[in-house]
Amino acid sequence: MAKPNLILRNGKTKKASNGETTEYIFLHDERVFTVERIPPTTNGGAHFFFLEVSDESHKKSTWKMEQLPIPKYFRNLS
């Protein structure tokens, strides 16, 4: 499977010094959006993604994104 791509406008990418996490940070209407990617710790394991949104008052909301299986009708497309 290909490495995922993320298009950012007015954003930046920040990698942890140990190389274990990557953050994609971008701004929109006085809000800061941060998507954090944590790679699997085992071969074939799941990637973890967290979305954090900070508003103009610096109040943060965070969500963990769940990995979903590919629907059956997409599996056989070539």
N, C-alpha and C positions, 0 to 999 in steps of 0.2 A: 504494500500500500504506500502511496506517495506521502511525503511529509506535508502536513497541513499548512495552508497559507492563510494569513490574516492581513487584510488591507486596512491600514490606518491612515487617517487624515489628521493632521495636527497632533501626531502622537510620537511615541518613542518605545523602544524595546529595551528591557533591562534584564540581564541574565545574572543569576546568583554566581558568586565567585566559585562555588563548588560545582557549578554546572547542572545542578539538580532542578532548578525552577527557572521559568522564564515569565516575565510580566510584560504585558502589552498595555501601555497607558496612553489614553487619549482624552482630549477635552472637547466638551460640547455644551454650549449655553450655560457657562459657569458651573458645570458639573465635571467631575473627574471620573472616568470609567477605567477600571483596571481589570484585566483578565489575566489570571495567574494559571499557568500550565505546569503541572507536576507530572513528570514522566513515570512510567511503571518502574517498580523496584525489582520486578522479576521478569524474565523473558516471556513475552506474550501477555503480560499483565495490562491492566487498564490504565489509561491516562486519566488524571483528575484535573478538572477545570473549575475555577471559582471566579465569580463576577462580583466586583465590589463597585458601588456607586457612591461617591461623596458629593453632597449638594453644596450650595453656596455657603451654608452655615457649618460646613465640615462634618455634617452628620453622615455616617456611613451605613450602608445596607449591603449585606453580603449574601450571595446565593451559591450553592454548590450545584454544578451542572451534572446531570446523570447521563451516562453513556447508554444509548438505546440501540437495540439490535436493528439491522437493516430490514425493512419490510420485505416480505416474500416477493412482492411484485417487482422489486428493484434488483433482486439477487441474480436474475438470469439476463439482465441487460448487458449487452456487449458494446 
